[in-house]
Amino acid sequence: MVFAHDTTAALLLAADLVNSADLVNSADLVNSVELVDSDGLVGSDDLTDVGALEAFLDKHLVEPRRRAVAADLEAVRALRPRLRAIWATTEPEPLAELINGLLRDSGARPWLTDHGGGWGWHLHVTGHDAALEHRIAAQAGFAFADLVRMGETGRLRRCDAPDCDAVLVDLSKNRSRRYCDTGNCGNRQHVAAYRERRADREAAREEDRETAGEAAREEDRAGREAAARAG
């Protein structure tokens, strides 16, 4: 399944924004600020300041745009729970309600533009001077709506690693992606599975050695008993 470039870009931005706040097992708090959510879960925030937000927007080619200020940082951070709720919702009607809320509250108004940068003609859903949180919400809302109408919401997944709460967008042709890109989860799980298999093999070998040893000891006892009877 191939999605339009702007749809793919908006989905990846939304996932990265959700994952910029780790509220479960924050293994590395370097270059992050510690936070506590409403449920008291300690985690970290990669959007530490306006500079970090600008770098995030640059990474996702959010352009043209006005420069972010402190109020934008707080508003964009506040958008993350609404986006995470999309990944947590599987029923069509509640999902549609969440997406419609993003579109409604952001004042989304789709229009075609070609502002250079190699994108070609594509949709913008707010004006360039719109508040950043509205711009992000509107773009994400339209991208999520595309998934709903195409029956592809199953591509919105949560990382399979047991110690990870990150979300991901599975853009693979065979819908096979299982792990996020935030914490090397795929490699960690493969290493853990290999170590478990190796431990199982070692345990099996040890059991075989014990069984063989017991058989040898039993054979020795039987030999001694037979020799004693013969004497």
Buried (B, 14 or more C-beta within 10 A) or exposed (E): EEBEEBBBBBBBBBBBBBBBBBBEBBEEEEEBEEBEEEEEBBBBBBBBEBEBBBEBBEEBEBEEBEEBEEEBBEBBBEBBBBBBBBBEBEEEEEBBEBBEBBBEBBBBEEEEEEEEEEBEEBBBBBEEEBBBBBBBBBBBBBBBBBBEEEEBBEBBBBBBBEEBBBBBBBBEEEEEBBBBBBBEBBEBBEEEEEEEEEEEEEEEEEEEEEEEEEEEEEEEEEEEEEEEEEE
